[in-house]
Amino acid sequence: MQKSFWDVGHKPTLFSAFFYFDLSFMVWVMLGPLAVQIAADLHLTPAQKGLMVATPVLAGALLRIVMGVLVDQLKPKKAGLIGQVIVIAALLVAWLHGIHSYQQALILGMFLGFAGAAFAVALPLASRWYPPEHQGTALGIAGAGNSGTALAALFAPGLAVAFGWNNVFGLALIPLALAFLVYVIMAKDAPDTPAPKSLSQYLTVLKDKDAWWFMFFYSVTFGGFVGMASSLTIYFHDQYGLDAVHAGYFTAACVFAGSLVRPFGGLLADRIGGIRSLSMMYGLAALFLLALSFAPSTHTAALAVVILAMSALGMGNGAVFQLVPQRFRREIGVMTGLVGMAGGVGGFYLASSLGYSKQVTGSYQIGLIIFAGLAILALIGLSGVKNRWRTTWGAATVTSAKV
């Protein structure tokens, strides 16, 4: 008889992986909620604003590969400690020295990428403790650390009004130090850790076309989620004239919705199969992004549409990571890094293209329509591979999980 989720695994590690991931994501997208105030002080154009909020997303994407390698070579716990120390040091320098130019904002964004790379540590740390039939739930809970992006939107603009935006970097060090302590005390590496992978094994995974499919699928679900999370404060401010604080509250509601449903996305995928669940989410995401591109007449209507789009993308994130461990069980560290990197690249593309679209055309419409098109492309791609997946590695004779 199958044991229930609560009878297996290691709960302190699952909690500390979530907490570390949550606060890392909070600081990863921090420049987004602060962008209205930073842009006013540094006199940035719409395209510069877009690139500033997109830089941590791209840096986080590329550093996920580095952290994936560290996870394999040093084990997840030690890799996570290194990442946290780098982020804390970067914020300390930014707070004490100050950010006085566009270039300095970009450099800070690059270091904040290490916080975004927490994904490649937290997921293997939690995943390795759980059997295949509970992967969707375990990774859904650990991955709900996405909600940290909501904390940044909720608190950063208000704190910036009260204390100045530069001091927000210093205030962020308080919860980060707490997460560091929790992680040191509670996180443990799973006993059956796979042997370290050589660089050639990483390249071998890339020869498998399924790896590329997963990278594309996640570049749309997670790319959409984090690209929107980074850009929404600017969007609500520019499109509807909301002040930075209220634009931050709207962003927080959208991001929180997208994060909250991620575990349900994993759970739904465990119940009805990842392919079916993901197909539904792509269809809904494309529909809502297309609706948003036509600029709803009021800010409350826009809020409702964005919440629905973010929820579809968030559940899609959970569904992708129900499938990845079934297909790449032994290479989960490598694949988490590669797939996570692709997600970040998708987010960089969306955040920077929205800023560029606004600067060139005066509207966000083209940027949103193209991303809705990418969701439709992903749906078509998934339809193309589903039969092969269900008759090979996803067959009932191979796995106890629903694919």
N, C-alpha and C positions, 0 to 999 in steps of 0.2 A: 504493500500500500504506500502511496506517495505521502511524504511528510508535508505538513502545511508550511507556508513560508516562514512563520514565526518559530518553527521547530528546527530550522536549519540556518547555516550561515553564522555571522558574528555581528551582533547588533551595535556594539560600541564603534566598530570600524565603519559600519554603514552610516551611523550618525556623524562621526567625525569627517568622513568623506563628503557627506552632504554639507556640513557646516563650513568646511574649508573651501569647497566648490562655491557655495553660496556667497561668501564674503569676497572670494577672489573675483567672481563675476560682478559683484557690486562695484569694485574699483576698476575692473576691466573697461566698463562702459561709462565710467564716471565723467569723461569729457563731454559726452552727449548731453546729459541734463545740465551741465555747466556751460554749454556752448553759447547760449544766448548772452550770458554775462561776459564770458571770455571774448566772444566775437566783438562785442560793443567796445571793450577796453583795448583790444588789439587791432580794431578796424579791419575785420576779415570780410572777404567777398563770400557770396553763397557757395562757390566752388571750394574756397579755402575751408569754410565751415564743414562742408561735406567731407573733405579729405582729412581734416583734423579728427573728426569723430570716427572716420573709417580706418585711420592708421593703427589704433590699438587692435582693431578687429583683424586686420591683415597680419600684424606682428604676432598676434595670438595664434592665428592660423598656421603660420610657418613654424612658430616655436612649439606647436603641438608635436611636430615630427621629432624635434630635439628632445622634448620631454618623454615622448614615446620610447626613444632610444634609451634615455636615462632610466625609465621604468624597467626596461628589460635588463639593463646592465647592473643597476644598483638596487632594484626592487622598488615598488611604488612609494613606500613610506619615505625613504631617503630622498627620492626625486622630488617629492612634495615639499620637504623641508627646504631644499635648495631653492625651489621656485618662490616659496614664501619669503625667504630672507631677501632675495633680489627685489621683490615688489616693495617690501617694507623700506628697504634702503632707498629705492628710487623716489618714493613718496616723501621720505624724510628730507632728501636733498631738495625736491621741488618745493616743499613747505618752507625750509630754512632759506633757500636761495631766491625763491620766487620765479614765476614764469613771465618773462618780459617781452617775448617775441613769438611770432608764428612758428619759427624754427624750433624754439625751446619747447613749445607745446607738442610739436611732432616728435621730438626726442623723448619727452615724457610718455607719449602715446606708445612709442616703441617698447619702452620698459614695462608699461602696463600690459603689453602682450604676454608677459610671463604669467599674469593673473588669468588671462584667457586660456593659456595652455594648461591650467589646472585640470581642465576636462580630461586630458590624456593621462592624468594621474588618478583622479578620483574614481573614474569608471573602472579601470582594471583593479584598483585597490578593493572596491566593493564586489565587482563581478567574480573575482577568483574564489570568493567564499561560497558562491551559490551554484546549485545544479542547474542543468539546462531548462527544466520546466519552470524555474522561478527567475530566469534572467530578465524577462520583461519587467517584472515587479521590482527587482533589486536595482536594476539600472534606471528604472523610472524614478525611484525614490532618490538615489544618488544624483541622478540628472536633474531632479527638481531644484537643484542649486541654481538653475537658470533664474530662479526667482530673485536672486541677488541683484539682477539688473533692475528689478522693480524698486529695491531699497534705494539704489542710487537716484532714481527718478523721483522717489517720494521725499527724500531728505536733502539731497545735495542743493537744489535751487533755493530752498528756504534757509538753509545754513549759510549759503553764499550771500543772501540778502542780509542776514544777521551779523555775520563775522567777516565777510569778504571771501571771494571764491578761492583765493590762495590758501586761506586757513582751513578750507574743507579738506585739503590734502593731509593736513596735520591731524584733524579730527578723525579721519578715516583710519589712522594708525591705531586708535583705541580698540575697535572691534577686530582689526587684523591681528593684534597682539593676543587677544583672547582666543581667536580661532587657532592661532599657532600653538598656544598652550594646550588646548583641547586635543589638537592633532598629535602633539608629542606624547601626551598621556594615554589617549584612547585608541589611536589607530594601530593596527597590527597587520603585517603581511600574512597572506594565506599560506598554509603549510605546503600546498601542492603547486608552488610557483613554477611555471615552465622555465626551462633552461634559457639563458640569454641568447638572443638572435644575433647573427653576424649581419653586416651591411648587405651581403649578397642575398640573405634571406628576405630582407626588406624589398630588394629589387625583384626577387622571385614572386612575392605577393603581387607586385604590380604587373606581372605577366598574366595574372588571372583576370579575365575580363569582368568577373563578378565584383572584384575590388573596385574597378572603375565605375560600375553601375552604382554601388553603394556610395561612392564618393559624390557622384552626380546627384543621387536622391537626397543626400544630406545637405548638399550645397544649396538645395532649394528649401528644404524644411527649416534647417537651422540657420542658413544664410538669410532667409526671409525673416526669421525671428530676431536674430541679433542685429541685422541691418536696420530693421524697423525700430528696435529698442534704442539703437544709437541715434536715430534720426527724428523720432517722434516729437521730442521737445521742440526742436527747430521747426518741424512741420506745423504743429499746433500754434506756435508763435507766429510764423510767417503767413500761414493760410487763414487763420481765424483771429489773429491779433491778441491771443491770450498772453498775459505776462508770464515770465519765466517760471514762477512758482506754480501757477495754475496749469501751465503747459506740462510741468513736471508731474503734477497729480494725475493728469489725463494719461500721460505716458506710463506712470506707475500702474494704473488700472489695466491698461492694455497688456503690459509686460507680465503683470501678476496673473492675468487670465491665461496667457500663453504658457506660463511656468507651472501654474497649478494643475493644468490638465495633462502635463507630460506623463506623470505616473499612470493616469487613466488611459493614455495612449498605449503605454506598455501593457497595462492590464487587459485592455480591449484586444490588443494584438495577441496576447496569451490565450484569450478566449476564442476569437474568431479567425485568428491567423494574421500575421504581419502584412501579407500582401493585400488582403481584402481591406484591412483597416487603413493602410497607407493610400490605397487607390481612392477611397472615400475622401481622405484628407486633402489630397492634391486637387480633386474636383472642387471641393468647398473653398480652398485657399485661392484658386484661380478666380472663382466667382466673386469672392469678396474683394480681392485686390483690384479686379476690373471695376467693381462698383466704386471703390475708393478713388480710382483714377478720374472719375467724373466729378470729383470735389463735391460731396454732399453739401447741401445749402447751409446747414447749421453745424456748429462744433459738436453738439450732442449727437446728431445723426452720424457724423464722422467717427465719433468715439465708439458708437455701437458697431459700425462696420469694421473698424480696426480691431475691436475686441474679438469679433467673430473670425476675422482673418488670422489673428495671433493664436486663437484657440485651435484652429485647424492646423496651423504650422506646429504648434506645441505638441499636439497629439501625434502629428506626423513624426516629430523627433523621437517620441517614445516607441513608435512602431518600427522605425528604422533600426533602433537598437534592440528590438526584440529579435530581429532577423540576423544582424551581424554576428552575434556569438554562436548562432546555430551553424552558420556557414564557415566561420573562421575561429573555431573554438581554441585551437592551439596558437593562433596568431592574433589573439584578441588585443594584446598590447600594441602591436604594429598597426592593426586595423583601426583601433580607436584613434591612434595618432593620425593616420592617413585620412580617415573619414572625417575626423574633427577638423583637420586642416582644410579639407574641401568645404566644410560648413562655414569656416571662417572666411575663406576666399569668396564664397557666395555672399556673405554679409558685407565684406569690403566692397564688392561690386555694387550691391544695392545701395549702401549708404553713400558711396562716392557718386554713383550715377544719379541719385536723387538731387544732390547738390548741383551737379553739372546740368541736369535737366532744367532745374530752376533758373540757373544762371543764363542758359542759352535760350530757353523758350519762355521763361517767366512763369512756368507751371511745373508741377511734379508729374503731370499726366503720363508723358512718354516713359519715364523711369518705371512707373507702376505698371503700365501696360506690358512692357517688355518682361517684367518679372512674373506677371500673371501668365504670359506665354511660356516662360520656363517651367512653371508648375504644370501646364498642359503637356509640354514635352516630356516631363518626368512621368506623367500619367501614361502617356503613349509608350514610353520605354518600359515601364513596369508591366504593362499589358503584354509587351513583347517577350519578356523573360519569365513570366509567371509559370507557364506550363513546364518549361525546362526545370525551373527551381523545384516545383512540386513533385516532379518525377525523378529527381536526382537526390541532392542533399536534404531536401525537405520532405521526402517520402516517409510515410508512416512506419516503414520497416527500418528507417535510419534514425529517426528522432522521435522522442515522446512529445515534443512541442508542436503546436499548430503553426504551420507556415502558410 
